[in-house]
Structure formats: structure tokens, C-alpha cells
Amino acid sequence: MSERLQKLLARAGIASRRTAEDLIRAGAVRVNGRVARLGEKADPERDRVEVEGRLLRFPQRHVYLLLKKPRGAVCTASDPQGRPTVFNLLKKVRQRVFTVGRLPFDVEGLLVLTSDGALADRLLRGRLPQTYHVKIKGSLSESETAALEKTAARHQAEPLDLQRVKPGANPWYEVTLVEPREDWLRTFFFRLGHPVEKLKRVALGSLRDPRLALGRYRELKAAEVEQLLGEAAPAARLRQRRAG
């Protein structure tokens, strides 16, 4: 049965649909020896589909992993600067996986890796809420906290959930973001004179695992995968806001 190429690539675990579209545009995908075009379809049972010279194969079972990324590791398969990647930590994973989104080089925390491109695409498009622990220089005053909440309202529909989780001269705050791709939070703290010293992602939706050690990973349970998908769905998010 013929399917759009970007869907086939996602189902084969090559990349999310969005990244698969980029591969097709770049001429990295061939069907029966011919460079494919975006929007083209292929039948995996009859057509020979190649990505960057490698034959497209479909895994028998998808892999879903939760990894606690350490600072100083990148989320790409390789790095021109020779920095370690998160894939160096997957010593016993034989199946090809990719990250669902990325964490910056200097940020540690929870990261999902999978061979399931369709799941990755749903999570990315669903804008799954993400919770961070942020250590800043100095404490926020009441007026600064109010300014932060006002700024957050311009970046996301949901109210900002901010609470101090560790006191001290340079305290830790927990904050949940719905648009974490934007670096407005770090910029906001810097402009107030409270530069971010450390940043950790501690939750994806309601999924947490404080016992998972830095640099280690485990397989996600089926119920956890379903939980992530449910919390990323726009309809589910709308019901949660109304209930709150």
C-alpha cells in the first residue's frame, strides 16, 4: 500500500515527519534509484526506498527510551567539535533511535528517544508541557515574580506554574513551560539581574523519574507512552485547563 514518503520514514524510525520532509527536500531520499520529491508516495513492499544511500527497513518493534541527559552532551548523532552525544550513552541499544526534541548542550534532564517517528511527531506538534528546575543568582522579589507571570502570558495560554523548591542565596525554582523552544525565560532572568546558573528538565507532562541517574536510561512502559500521548493532545490540554 502506497504512503507518503515522510510518513514511511517516520514509521521506519528514521526521523519525525518534519525532519523527514527536510531530508526529502535535500535530495537525500531515493525511490527505485530516483531522487524523490516532497509529496511523493511509495509502497514499501514493492518500491526500493533509500535514505542517504541506506535501504529503508521497518523495525519489528518500536523502542521508547527515557534518558537523563548530562550537561556537556549534545543531542545530535555526531558533533563537528567532537563533543560527546547522548547516543554514546546507549551502549546496548541496537535499534536506531532519535531524540524527541532536544536539550541544549549546557542543560541536563529527561529526554525521550524512540524509533517511532509517528509518536515523535505527535509529541512535538502537541507541545507537551515541560517542567524545569532553574537555579538563578539571587532571589525573585514579589514584583519580579509578578513581572515573570505577566511575561509568560505573552508566550503561552496557560498560567505560569512557578514555585521555589530549594531556598538559599541562589535558590532553585520549578517552572512549567508549554513553549520551551523559546529561550525567553533565560533572557527574562538575565535582564532582571538574576542570570541562570543551572537548568534541568525534571518532567515531561506528568512523567518524572527522580531515581534515574545522570547518563542512564530505561525503557518507557506502555502506560507511560500512552500518558505522554494523551497529555500532548490539544483536546486533553483544553480539558485540563477548563477543569483547573
N, C-alpha and C positions, 0 to 999 in steps of 0.2 A: 504494500500500500504506500503510495507516494505521500510524503510530508515535506513541509518547507524545510530547507536546509538548516536554518538556525534552530528549529525545533529538534531536528535529528542530532545536531551537535550537542545540544543541551541534554537530550536523553542519553547520549553516549557518554556524558560526563566530561566533555571537552571544556566547556565553559558555560556561563549563563547565556541566555538568548541575546542579551545586549552585547556581550563580548563576542559571541558567535557572529553577529551581524558585522562587527568590526573586522573579524577575520575574513569574512566573505568579501567585504568592500576592498580589503587589502590584497585580494587575489590569492589568499593562502589556501583556498578550498577548490578542489577539482572534482568534477563528476565525469567518470569514464574518460579521464585524461584531459578534459577540457576545463579551463578556468570557469568557475561558477559565477553567477550573478545573484545579487540580492533579490529575494522573492522567488527564486527557482525552487523546484521540488525534486525529490529523488526518492526512489524505492530502495531501502537498504537491502532487500532480498534480491534485487536484480541489478542495481547500479553499484559501481565501484566509487565510493566516496573517500577522498584523501584530504587530510588536513596537514599542511606543511610537509607533504611527502609521505605521511603515515596513513595507512589504511584505517578507516573508521571501524571500530569494533564496539559492540554493546556489552556492558558488564552483565553478568547473570544476577548480581545482587548489588544494590547501591550501598555505599558506605557513608555513614554520618558520624562525624567526629567532633568532639568538643576539646579544644586545646587551650591551655593557659599560656599565652604568648609572653615571653620575657621582653624587657626593654633591650634594644640593641639588635633585634631581628627584624627583617623585612618580610613582607607578605607575598613577594614575587618568587617565581621559580628559580631565578638567578639574579645576581646583582653585579653591575659593572664595577662597583667599588670593592667587591669581594666580601661584603658583609654577610653574616650568616642569615639564612632564610628559615622560615617556620617549617619548610619541608625537610630540612636537615634533621628535625626532631622526630620525624615519622619513620623511624628505622624499620618497623615491622609491617608497615602498610604497603602492600604490593600493588594495590589498585590505584590508578591515577585519580587524584582528588585536586580540588582547587578551593580557595577561600571564598566564603560568602561575605563580600565586602572586605575591607582592610582596616588594620590598625597602623597608625604611624610608627616610624622607627623607634621613637622615644616613649611609646605608650605600651603598657603591658595589659594583659587581661584576657577575657574569654573571647574565643574565636571559633566559628563553625567552619569545618571543612567537609566537603562532600563530593561524591561523583555524580550527584543528581542535579543536573542543570536546571530542571523544571522547578525543583524546590528552591534552589538559589534564586531563581528569577522571581518567584512569588515572595520570598522574604525581602528581597531588595525593593521590589515595587510596593510592597505592603508597608514599608517604613516602620519596621519593628522597633518599639521603644527600647532605648539602651540606657543603662544606669552606670554612672561613673563615680569613683571616689577621686576627689580633687584636693590636693594639698596646695594651699596658697600661702604667700608671705603675708602675715598679719591677718587679723580677724575682720569679718564684714560687720559694719555697723547696721543699724536698723534701716537707715536711709539708703545705704548701699544695697541691702537686700531688696528693698522696695524697687530700686532702680533696676536691679537684675531681673526681677519678675516682670517689670514693665518692658524691658528689652526683649525678654523671652517671648512675650506676647506677640511681638512683631515677627518672630521666626517660626512659631508653631501655634496650632489652635488650642492645644491642651495647656492648662496652667502648669507652671514650672513647679516640680516637686523638689524642694531643696531643704536639707537638714544637716546639721553638724553632727558628725559621727565620732569625732575624736578631738577633744579640746587641746589647747596649748597655744603658745605664742604664734605658731604657724599651723593652724588646725586643718583637719580633713573635713570636707563636705561631701555629702552624697547628693547627686543631681541626676534626674532622669530626663533625657532628651528624646525628641521624636525626629528631629532633623540633625543627627550627629555629623552629617557630611560637612556641614558648615562649621568653621572654626571661630564662630562669633563669641563663644563662651571664653575661650582663652584670651581673645582680644579684649573682651569686656573687663576681665580681671586685670589685665596689664594696664589698661587706661585708668583704672581706679587706684593704681599703685599696689596691687596685690598679684604680682606675676605668679603663674602656675609653676610649682616646683616639681610636682609629680602628678601623673594621671593614670588611673587604672579603670578598665571596664570590668565591672563586677556582675553584670546581669544583662541578659538578652531577653526582653519581655520579663516574664517571671522566673526564667531559668537562671539559677545560681548554682555554684558548686565551690564553696569556700575551702573544701578539703582537697581540691585538685591542686597539686603543686606546680610551681612555675616550670615551664618547659615540658610538662607531662600532658598526656591526652588520654581520652577514653571514648568508647563508642556511646553515642546517644541511644537511649531507649526509644522504642517505637512511640510510647506515650509522650516522650519529650519532643519528638519530631512533630507529632500532631499538635502539641501545645504551642510550639513556635508558629506553625502554620495558622492556627486559629487566632493567635494574638496579632499576627501580622495582617490579617484580613481587615480591610477597611470597615466592613459591616460590623465585625466584632468590636473594633475600636470605637465605633459610634455608639454601640450599645453600652460599652463600659463608661463612656463619658456621660451618657444620659443617666445611668444608674448612680454615678458618683454625684 
